[in-house]
């Protein structure tokens, strides 16, 4: 049975009669309410009705997500389409006692990578890095379009807030957390932690003005394995889930999406840059800013914070963490030659 509440929501978008409905709750606390209702209609079609009450989902943003999906599709990548309601908009509704915005999507005709990997008895393509070249070719093609129709940043934004409830960008938030942990370390590490903090802040502030002169485009902005779509042969075909979509600097997006150990990050960023350069022409400004940007994004990222917290009172472990962080801030890394 489909509840009358859900039936009434479906009728806002479609004339088809729903015969089944499954609700998936992906809310994160009371301030970020999100439900996806997977419906099947009497006509045999499947759709997803998405309902949200948070400060980064509104009709204006959904219109941008819808357009961005169409831009990815125009480049040959499959993304489930977003649908307006019958009046041409995205309605505000009352759902479970909340005032929410609603929109509809196609139910994906392809499976997400994570789901397919879990059921592949032969373990084929069990690592999403198999799609590395596909992902960065796609993203570089989007970057090359230099789309300028979004007046809000992606979830990976730097020097901007993703939504009004955020106090700052995620990079600074993690850096401030690192500083709090570092301030609690034994006194013998105070000089090094202060040196690291000054290096990081000086680099970030020097980066601020040139950063906003870099070209931007509008990206999907969440390339994790639950959003990568593969066909029955295990080939990459596209992406879904555009709710972190917005404008962004390509280099910021590329570096944020590649993370791990120092060696892994550098290798993956270089590889992504090399792939991207086939479809995207990096400007001299981008080449010059690549290393300072890396030094802003990576040294105090949450991975480094976690490592420092897990070191506890082990002085040798603390020293290794701090030395690694300082290396991020001072290593002379060649990115330019991979951007030619």
C-alpha positions as CSV (number, residue, x, y, z in Angstrom):
1,X,0.0,0.0,0.0
2,X,1.1,3.5,-0.8
3,X,0.1,6.1,1.8
4,X,-2.2,8.9,0.8
5,X,0.5,11.4,1.7
6,X,3.0,9.8,-0.8
7,X,0.2,9.5,-3.4
8,X,-0.5,13.2,-3.2
9,X,3.2,14.0,-3.6
10,X,3.6,11.7,-6.6
11,X,0.5,13.4,-8.3
12,X,2.4,16.7,-8.1
13,X,4.8,15.4,-10.7
14,X,3.2,12.5,-12.6
15,X,-0.2,11.3,-13.8
16,X,0.9,7.7,-13.2
17,X,-0.5,5.7,-10.2
18,X,2.1,4.5,-7.7
19,X,1.7,0.9,-6.7
20,X,4.7,0.6,-4.3
21,X,6.9,3.1,-2.4
22,X,10.1,2.6,-0.4
23,X,11.4,5.4,1.8
24,X,15.1,5.8,2.2
25,X,16.1,8.2,5.0
26,X,19.5,9.8,4.5
27,X,19.0,12.6,7.1
28,X,21.9,13.9,9.2
29,X,20.3,15.3,12.3
30,X,17.3,17.5,12.6
31,X,18.8,20.3,10.6
32,X,19.5,18.2,7.5
33,X,16.3,16.2,6.7
34,X,16.4,14.1,3.5
35,X,14.1,11.4,2.3
36,X,14.1,9.6,-1.0
37,X,10.9,7.8,-1.9
38,X,11.4,5.1,-4.6
39,X,8.1,4.5,-6.4
40,X,7.0,2.1,-9.0
41,X,3.9,3.0,-11.0
42,X,1.1,0.9,-12.4
43,X,2.6,1.6,-15.8
44,X,5.8,-0.1,-14.8
45,X,8.0,3.0,-14.4
46,X,10.2,3.8,-11.5
47,X,11.0,7.2,-10.1
48,X,12.6,8.7,-7.0
49,X,10.8,11.6,-5.2
50,X,13.4,13.5,-3.1
51,X,12.2,15.6,-0.2
52,X,14.5,17.8,1.8
53,X,14.5,20.4,4.6
54,X,17.9,22.0,5.0
55,X,19.6,25.2,4.0
56,X,21.3,23.9,0.9
57,X,18.3,22.6,-1.0
58,X,15.9,25.0,-2.6
59,X,14.2,25.5,-5.9
60,X,17.0,27.7,-7.3
61,X,19.7,25.1,-6.5
62,X,17.6,22.3,-7.9
63,X,17.3,24.2,-11.2
64,X,21.1,24.4,-11.3
65,X,21.4,20.7,-10.5
66,X,19.0,19.9,-13.3
67,X,20.9,21.9,-15.8
68,X,24.2,20.4,-14.8
69,X,22.8,16.9,-15.2
70,X,21.8,17.8,-18.7
71,X,25.3,19.2,-19.4
72,X,26.9,15.9,-18.3
73,X,24.4,14.0,-20.4
74,X,25.2,16.2,-23.4
75,X,28.8,15.0,-23.1
76,X,27.7,11.4,-23.3
77,X,27.5,10.5,-19.6
78,X,24.4,9.0,-18.1
79,X,22.8,10.8,-15.1
80,X,19.2,10.3,-13.9
81,X,17.1,13.3,-15.0
82,X,15.4,15.7,-12.6
83,X,11.8,16.5,-13.2
84,X,9.8,19.7,-12.4
85,X,6.3,19.3,-11.0
86,X,3.3,19.8,-13.3
87,X,3.4,23.6,-12.8
88,X,7.1,23.7,-13.9
89,X,8.6,24.3,-10.5
90,X,9.8,22.5,-7.4
91,X,7.1,22.7,-4.8
92,X,7.3,23.4,-1.1
93,X,5.2,20.7,0.7
94,X,4.4,19.6,4.2
95,X,5.8,16.1,4.8
96,X,5.9,14.4,8.2
97,X,5.1,17.7,9.8
98,X,8.0,19.5,8.1
99,X,8.1,22.2,5.4
100,X,10.2,20.6,2.7
101,X,11.1,21.2,-1.0
102,X,10.4,18.2,-3.3
103,X,11.7,17.2,-6.7
104,X,11.6,14.0,-8.8
105,X,14.3,12.0,-10.6
106,X,14.5,9.0,-12.9
107,X,15.3,5.8,-11.0
108,X,18.8,5.0,-12.4
109,X,18.9,2.4,-15.1
110,X,22.5,1.6,-14.1
111,X,23.8,0.4,-10.7
112,X,26.2,2.3,-8.5
113,X,29.7,0.9,-8.4
114,X,29.6,0.1,-4.7
115,X,26.4,-2.0,-5.2
116,X,27.8,-3.8,-8.3
117,X,31.2,-4.5,-6.6
118,X,29.4,-6.1,-3.6
119,X,27.6,-8.6,-5.8
120,X,30.3,-9.4,-8.3
121,X,31.3,-12.9,-7.3
122,X,34.5,-12.8,-9.3
123,X,35.6,-9.6,-7.7
124,X,36.0,-7.8,-11.1
125,X,36.4,-4.1,-10.9
126,X,36.2,-4.3,-7.1
127,X,38.3,-1.1,-6.9
128,X,36.8,2.1,-8.2
129,X,40.4,3.3,-9.1
130,X,39.7,1.2,-12.3
131,X,37.6,4.1,-13.4
132,X,40.2,6.8,-12.6
133,X,40.8,7.7,-16.2
134,X,37.1,7.8,-17.0
135,X,36.3,10.0,-14.1
136,X,39.0,12.6,-14.7
137,X,38.3,12.6,-18.5
138,X,34.7,13.4,-17.7
139,X,35.5,16.0,-15.1
140,X,38.1,17.7,-17.3
141,X,35.5,18.0,-20.1
142,X,33.1,19.7,-17.7
143,X,35.9,22.0,-16.5
144,X,36.7,22.9,-20.1
145,X,33.1,24.2,-20.6
146,X,33.8,26.9,-18.0
147,X,30.1,27.0,-17.0
148,X,29.1,30.1,-15.1
149,X,25.4,29.7,-14.4
150,X,25.7,28.7,-10.7
151,X,25.8,31.6,-8.2
152,X,26.7,29.2,-5.3
153,X,29.7,27.1,-4.6
154,X,30.1,23.3,-4.6
155,X,30.4,21.3,-1.4
156,X,34.2,21.4,-1.9
157,X,34.4,25.2,-1.8
158,X,37.4,27.1,-0.6
159,X,37.2,30.6,0.9
160,X,33.4,30.4,0.6
161,X,30.6,28.8,2.7
162,X,28.6,26.0,1.1
163,X,25.5,27.0,2.9
164,X,24.4,29.7,5.5
165,X,24.6,27.3,8.5
166,X,28.3,26.7,7.9
167,X,30.7,28.9,9.8
168,X,33.5,28.6,7.3
169,X,34.7,26.3,4.5
170,X,35.6,22.7,5.3
171,X,39.3,23.2,4.8
172,X,39.6,25.9,7.4
173,X,37.3,24.0,9.7
174,X,39.6,21.0,9.7
175,X,42.7,23.2,10.1
176,X,41.1,24.8,13.2
177,X,40.5,21.3,14.6
178,X,44.1,20.4,13.9
179,X,45.2,23.5,15.9
180,X,43.0,22.6,18.8
181,X,44.6,19.1,18.9
182,X,48.1,20.5,18.5
183,X,47.6,23.0,21.3
184,X,47.0,20.0,23.6
185,X,50.3,18.4,22.8
186,X,53.3,18.3,25.3
187,X,55.2,21.5,25.5
188,X,58.2,20.1,23.7
189,X,56.2,20.2,20.4
190,X,55.0,23.8,20.8
191,X,57.6,25.4,18.6
192,X,57.0,23.0,15.7
193,X,53.2,23.3,15.9
194,X,53.4,27.1,15.9
195,X,55.7,27.0,12.9
196,X,53.3,24.7,11.0
197,X,50.3,26.8,11.9
198,X,52.1,30.0,10.7
199,X,53.3,28.4,7.5
200,X,49.8,27.1,6.7
201,X,48.1,30.5,7.5
202,X,50.6,32.5,5.5
203,X,50.2,30.2,2.5
204,X,46.4,30.3,2.7
205,X,46.3,34.1,2.9
206,X,48.7,34.5,0.0
207,X,46.5,32.1,-2.0
208,X,43.2,34.0,-1.4
209,X,43.4,36.8,-3.9
210,X,44.8,34.8,-6.9
211,X,42.5,31.9,-6.2
212,X,39.4,34.0,-7.1
213,X,41.0,34.8,-10.5
214,X,41.1,31.2,-11.5
215,X,38.6,29.8,-14.0
216,X,35.6,27.9,-12.7
217,X,33.0,25.5,-13.9
218,X,30.0,23.7,-12.4
219,X,30.6,20.2,-11.1
220,X,28.7,17.2,-9.7
221,X,31.2,17.5,-6.7
222,X,31.0,14.0,-5.1
223,X,32.8,11.3,-6.9
224,X,32.6,8.5,-4.3
225,X,31.8,4.9,-5.1
226,X,28.1,5.3,-4.2
227,X,27.7,7.8,-7.0
228,X,29.6,6.2,-9.8
229,X,27.4,4.4,-12.3
230,X,28.5,1.2,-14.2
231,X,26.8,-0.9,-16.8
232,X,26.3,-4.7,-16.7
233,X,29.8,-5.1,-18.2
234,X,31.4,-3.1,-15.4
235,X,32.1,-0.1,-17.6
236,X,31.8,3.4,-16.2
237,X,28.8,5.2,-17.7
238,X,28.1,8.3,-15.5
239,X,27.2,9.7,-12.1
240,X,24.3,10.5,-9.9
241,X,23.6,12.6,-6.8
242,X,24.1,16.3,-7.6
243,X,23.2,17.8,-4.2
244,X,26.7,19.1,-3.6
245,X,26.9,20.5,-7.1
246,X,27.9,24.1,-7.6
247,X,30.6,26.3,-9.1
248,X,34.3,25.5,-8.3
249,X,37.9,25.9,-9.3
250,X,38.9,22.8,-11.2
251,X,42.2,22.4,-9.4
252,X,40.5,22.6,-6.0
253,X,38.0,20.0,-7.0
254,X,40.7,17.7,-8.5
255,X,43.0,17.9,-5.4
256,X,40.1,17.5,-3.0
257,X,38.9,14.3,-4.7
258,X,42.3,12.7,-4.5
259,X,43.4,11.9,-1.0
260,X,45.4,9.4,1.1
261,X,49.0,9.2,2.2
262,X,51.4,11.9,1.0
263,X,52.8,9.6,-1.7
264,X,49.4,8.5,-2.9
265,X,48.0,12.0,-3.0
266,X,50.9,13.4,-5.0
267,X,50.8,10.4,-7.4
268,X,47.1,10.5,-7.9
269,X,47.0,14.3,-8.4
270,X,49.7,14.1,-11.0
271,X,48.0,11.3,-12.8
272,X,44.7,13.2,-12.7
273,X,46.4,16.4,-14.1
274,X,48.0,14.4,-16.9
275,X,44.6,12.9,-17.9
276,X,42.8,16.2,-17.6
277,X,45.4,18.0,-19.8
278,X,44.1,16.0,-22.8
279,X,40.8,17.8,-22.6
280,X,41.5,20.9,-20.5
281,X,44.1,23.7,-21.1
282,X,45.6,24.8,-17.8
283,X,46.4,28.5,-17.7
284,X,49.7,29.9,-16.4
285,X,47.9,31.1,-13.4
286,X,46.7,27.6,-12.6
287,X,50.1,26.1,-13.1
288,X,51.6,28.7,-10.7
289,X,49.0,28.2,-8.0
290,X,48.9,24.3,-8.0
291,X,51.6,23.9,-5.3
292,X,50.3,26.7,-3.0
293,X,46.8,25.2,-3.3
294,X,48.1,21.7,-2.4
295,X,49.8,23.3,0.6
296,X,46.5,24.8,1.7
297,X,44.3,21.8,1.1
298,X,46.4,18.8,2.3
299,X,48.6,19.5,5.3
300,X,45.8,20.0,7.9
301,X,43.1,18.0,6.3
302,X,41.0,15.6,8.5
303,X,43.3,12.7,7.8
304,X,46.2,14.5,9.4
305,X,44.0,15.6,12.3
306,X,43.0,11.9,12.9
307,X,46.6,10.8,12.8
308,X,47.6,13.4,15.4
309,X,44.7,12.5,17.6
310,X,45.4,8.7,17.3
311,X,49.1,9.4,18.3
312,X,47.8,10.1,21.8
313,X,50.8,10.6,24.2
314,X,53.2,8.5,22.0
315,X,55.9,11.1,21.5
316,X,57.5,9.3,18.6
317,X,54.2,9.0,16.8
318,X,53.4,12.7,17.5
319,X,56.8,13.7,16.0
320,X,56.2,11.5,12.9
321,X,52.8,13.2,12.4
322,X,54.2,16.7,12.8
323,X,57.2,16.0,10.5
324,X,54.8,14.6,7.9
325,X,52.6,17.7,8.1
326,X,55.5,20.1,7.9
327,X,56.7,18.1,4.8
328,X,53.4,18.8,3.1
329,X,54.0,22.5,3.7
330,X,57.6,22.7,2.5
331,X,58.1,20.0,-0.1
332,X,58.9,21.3,-3.5
333,X,56.5,19.2,-5.7
334,X,56.4,19.4,-9.4
335,X,52.8,19.7,-10.6
336,X,53.5,22.1,-13.5
337,X,55.0,19.5,-15.9
338,X,51.9,17.3,-15.5
339,X,49.7,20.2,-16.6
340,X,51.3,20.8,-20.0
